[in-house]
Amino acid sequence: MFITGMMIYKKLNPSKNAMSVFAALYPISLIAFLFII
């Protein structure tokens, strides 16, 4: 889920920095992971 979210984000914003993408998606994927469990 995290990797697919990162791919979608990269396709939508190719000029954005990868670290900012990681910083934005990491807490979201953590919360989603907890909800899945």
RODREN-767385 format. One line per field, with one value per residue: residue in one letter; y, z negated, x of N, C-alpha, C in turn. Coordinates in Angstrom, 1 decimal, always signed. Atoms other than C-alpha are relative to their C-alpha. Layout:
N
aa <- (A/...)
n_v <- (Y/...)
n_w <- (Z/...)
n_u <- (X/...)
ca_v <- (Y/...)
ca_w <- (Z/...)
ca_u <- (X/...)
c_v <- (Y/...)
c_w <- (Z/...)
c_u <- (X/...)
//
This chain:
37
aa <- (M/F/I/T/G/M/M/I/Y/K/K/L/N/P/S/K/N/A/M/S/V/F/A/A/L/Y/P/I/S/L/I/A/F/L/F/I/I)
n_v <- (-1.2/-1.2/-0.1/-0.5/-1.4/-0.8/+0.0/-0.9/-1.4/-0.4/-0.3/-1.2/-1.0/+0.5/-1.0/-0.1/+0.8/+1.3/+0.0/-0.6/+1.0/+1.0/-0.6/-0.3/+1.2/+1.0/+0.1/+0.4/+1.5/+0.6/+0.0/+1.0/+1.3/+0.3/+0.2/+1.3/+1.0)
n_w <- (+0.0/+0.1/-1.3/-1.1/+0.2/-0.4/-1.5/-0.5/+0.3/-0.9/-1.3/+0.1/+0.3/-0.3/+0.3/+1.5/+0.5/+0.5/+1.4/+0.5/-0.3/+1.0/+1.3/+0.0/-0.1/+1.0/+1.1/-0.5/-0.2/+1.3/+0.5/-0.8/+0.3/+1.3/-0.2/-0.7/+1.0)
n_u <- (+0.8/-0.9/-0.7/+0.9/+0.3/-1.2/+0.0/+1.1/-0.4/-1.1/+0.6/+0.8/-0.9/-1.3/-1.0/-0.2/-1.1/+0.4/+0.1/+1.2/+1.0/-0.1/+0.4/+1.5/+0.8/-0.4/+1.0/+1.3/+0.0/-0.1/+1.3/+0.8/-0.5/+0.6/+1.4/+0.2/-0.2)
ca_v <- (+0.0/+2.4/+1.7/+2.1/+5.3/+6.6/+5.6/+7.4/+10.5/+10.4/+10.3/+13.1/+15.2/+14.2/+17.4/+16.9/+15.6/+11.9/+12.6/+14.9/+12.2/+9.7/+12.1/+12.8/+9.2/+7.4/+8.4/+7.9/+4.3/+3.6/+4.6/+2.6/-0.4/-0.2/+0.0/-3.1/-5.1)
ca_w <- (+0.0/-0.9/+2.3/+4.5/+2.8/+3.4/+7.1/+7.5/+5.7/+7.9/+11.0/+9.8/+8.6/+10.5/+9.5/+5.7/+3.6/+2.7/-0.9/-1.3/+0.3/-2.2/-5.1/-4.0/-3.3/-6.2/-9.1/-6.8/-5.9/-9.6/-10.6/-7.8/-8.7/-12.3/-11.1/-8.8/-11.8)
ca_u <- (+0.0/+2.8/+4.7/+1.7/+0.8/+4.4/+4.1/+0.8/+2.2/+5.3/+3.1/+1.0/+3.9/+7.1/+8.9/+8.5/+11.3/+11.2/+11.9/+9.0/+6.8/+8.1/+7.6/+4.0/+3.0/+4.8/+2.4/-0.6/+0.5/+1.3/-2.2/-3.8/-1.6/-2.9/-6.5/-6.0/-4.7)
c_v <- (+1.2/+0.2/+0.5/+1.4/+0.9/+0.1/+0.9/+1.4/+0.4/+0.3/+1.3/+1.2/-0.4/+1.0/+0.1/-0.9/-1.3/+0.0/+0.6/-0.9/-1.0/+0.5/+0.2/-1.3/-1.0/+0.0/-0.5/-1.6/-0.7/-0.1/-1.0/-1.4/-0.4/-0.3/-1.4/-1.1/+0.0)
c_w <- (+0.0/+1.3/+1.1/-0.2/+0.4/+1.5/+0.5/-0.3/+0.9/+1.4/+0.0/-0.1/+0.3/-0.5/-1.5/-0.4/-0.6/-1.5/-0.6/+0.3/-1.1/-1.3/-0.1/-0.1/-1.2/-1.2/+0.5/+0.1/-1.4/-0.6/+0.7/-0.3/-1.4/+0.1/+0.7/-1.1/-0.9)
c_u <- (+0.9/+0.7/-0.9/-0.4/+1.2/+0.0/-1.0/+0.4/+1.1/-0.5/-0.7/+0.9/+1.5/+1.1/+0.3/+1.1/-0.5/-0.1/-1.2/-1.2/+0.0/-0.5/-1.5/-0.8/+0.3/-1.0/-1.3/+0.0/+0.1/-1.4/-0.9/+0.4/-0.6/-1.5/-0.2/+0.2/-1.3)
//
